[in-house]
Amino acid sequence: MKVQGCTALVTGANQGIGRGFVEVLLERGAARVYATARRPETLADLVALDPKRVVALPLDITNAAQRHAVFAQASDINLLINNAGIAGSETPAERRFLGASSLDDARTVMETDCWAHVEMCRGFAPHLIRNNAANGSAIINIISIGALFCVIEYSSYSAAKSALAMATIGLRAELEPSNVSVHGVFTGAVESRMSAKGTHAKATAPDHAREVLSAVEAGKDDIYAGLGAQAMYDEIRKDPEAFQRGRIARYRSTPMK
Ligand SMILES: NC(=O)c1ccc[n+]([C@@H]2O[C@H](COP(=O)([O-])OP(=O)(O)OC[C@H]3O[C@@H](n4cnc5c(N)ncnc54)[C@H](OP(=O)(O)O)[C@@H]3O)[C@@H](O)[C@H]2O)c1
């Protein structure tokens, strides 16, 4: 898959990591980028970067009617970037399983962070297969390094991202015969609204996008991008149980539960 000359669609393009992808796709010579967002008016300055190449479309990824409209409007894509996501309730207890008043918030997180991405893949698969001749076609699913262990403070998010990681492998296997590559990105720390509460160091969204797109062009299935992702993956691999135990101990000793 080559980024130069591609036609791409990015979900959640109006800010953070998604916005970084749109900027870097333009920088790397994409022919057209469909920038999608729940509130398309928030995409105006991205369109202004290059009105001939950036097309703004309304898309709430959990809304089936809006998804179907986008499948028709962006049928020429050969790169789908499933980026939009949520971390769960602002109320910490609602992000856990026993502490939550119900599983309503966890279900919304699962619907948004896993099933909506799978629906996007299902809807665009025929187009990606049809458009793969010149440059190849690809799907990039933005998962999280927090899919490889349970981030206890965001248990429902980890569960949904972990489900997306497995779905990404299933999609990869189903699309491989059609020459559409499916990449899972285990993102580390990147500057955005979602990561704003953390005081740790972070990569910028454009740097994260550059890392991811280079890895896709190099044919990597699983991509560790953003600050600390590769180091954390290496540490988890050494002793997954000890890593998770450390996270549980840290959770139990923090006042914010
Ligand atoms: N930042 C990090 O350190 C980090 C680490 C690991 C993984 N990630 C993943 O990276 C992705 C992007 O997150 P971010 O860090 O850039 O956070 P962000 O700044 O909060 O951006 C999230 C984006 O997703 C959009 N979104 C949420 N629900 C949506 C829906 N139902 N339909 C369409 N768009 C929706 C948001 O739109 P609105 O503006 O309308 O809310 C926003 O554009 C997420 O999947 C996240 O899990 C981030």
The ligand as a Gaussian input file, in Angstrom:
#p B3LYP/6-31G(d) Opt

LIG

0 1
 N       -4.322000       9.991000      22.678000
 C       -3.797000       8.864000      23.103000
 O       -2.813000       8.875000      23.882000
 C       -4.373000       7.538000      22.626000
 C       -3.750000       6.354000      23.051000
 C       -4.232000       5.143000      22.593000
 C       -5.291000       5.095000      21.699000
 N       -5.899000       6.251000      21.315000
 C       -7.022000       6.143000      20.365000
 O       -6.891000       7.104000      19.336000
 C       -8.174000       7.408000      18.790000
 C       -8.338000       8.920000      18.695000
 O       -8.369000       9.460000      19.993000
 P       -7.693000      10.848000      20.388000
 O       -6.622000      10.552000      21.344000
 O       -7.401000      11.655000      19.172000
 O       -8.892000      11.473000      21.241000
 P       -9.859000      12.729000      21.011000
 O       -9.056000      13.950000      20.788000
 O      -10.827000      12.657000      22.108000
 O      -10.569000      12.390000      19.615000
 C      -11.530000      11.393000      19.497000
 C      -12.214000      11.589000      18.169000
 O      -13.185000      10.559000      17.985000
 C      -14.415000      11.195000      17.666000
 N      -15.552000      10.354000      18.043000
 C      -15.891000       9.846000      19.251000
 N      -17.025000       9.122000      19.160000
 C      -17.416000       9.202000      17.859000
 C      -18.508000       8.682000      17.135000
 N      -19.465000       7.934000      17.701000
 N      -18.572000       8.935000      15.794000
 C      -17.628000       9.678000      15.187000
 N      -16.590000      10.240000      15.818000
 C      -16.487000       9.995000      17.141000
 C      -14.386000      12.513000      18.400000
 O      -15.360000      13.387000      17.847000
 P      -15.985000      14.631000      18.685000
 O      -15.044000      15.790000      18.460000
 O      -17.329000      14.831000      18.062000
 O      -16.069000      14.218000      20.132000
 C      -12.959000      12.925000      18.088000
 O      -12.844000      13.419000      16.788000
 C       -9.190000       6.737000      19.714000
 O       -9.654000       5.535000      19.122000
 C       -8.389000       6.432000      20.971000
 O       -8.892000       5.348000      21.705000
 C       -5.463000       7.461000      21.769000

